Amino acid sequence: MSTSKRELNQEILLEIMLQAYRLGVQRKDVDVNMMIDTLTDELKPYFEQQGQLARVEATG
């Protein structure tokens, strides 16, 4: 998923959650913390972008 402007929407969120679920189902050595870490890593770019937008709006 490589787009220049990445926006978090329901479809992307469900895709990320499905990837984490599949990881947990396919690999028995994956625990809940590893799944949460995967979700966090996948979602981080979206929240960082939102934080940047909020700072720009606050200063503008």
N, C-alpha and C positions, 0 to 999 in steps of 0.2 A: 504494500500500500504506500506508494510514493507519490504524493501530490504536493504541489508547492504550498497550498493552503489547506491545512488539516483542521477540520472541524469535527468535534465530537458530537455524534448524534446517536440515536437509538441503535441503528444498524451497526455502526462501528463498535459501540459498547457491547452489543450482543456477540459480535464476532470475536472480540477480545476475550470475553467471558467463556465462549465456546472453546477457544484455544487453550485457556487455562484448565478447563474441565477435561478436555481430551488429554492434556498432559498428565493430569491426575489419574485418569482411567487407564491410559496406555502404560504408564510406568508406575509400578507398585512402590518404588522407592521415593516417590514424590509425596510429601506430606502437605498439610494445610498451609504451613508457613511458606513453602516453596511456591504454592499456587498463588498466595497473596503477593509474594515478591514478583511473580510473573505479571500479575495484574497491575501492580504498582509501576513496574518498568514500562509496560505497554501504555498505560494511561498518562504517565508523567509528561510526555511532550504536549499533550492536549491541555493540561492544567498549567504548564509553564507558559504556553501561548496565551491562555486566558489571563494569566497574571500580568503579562507584558501589556496586553490590551487595556487592562484596568489601570495600570500605571500611566499609560499614554493618555487615557481619557481623564484621569485625575489631574494630570499636569496641563492638559490642553484646555 
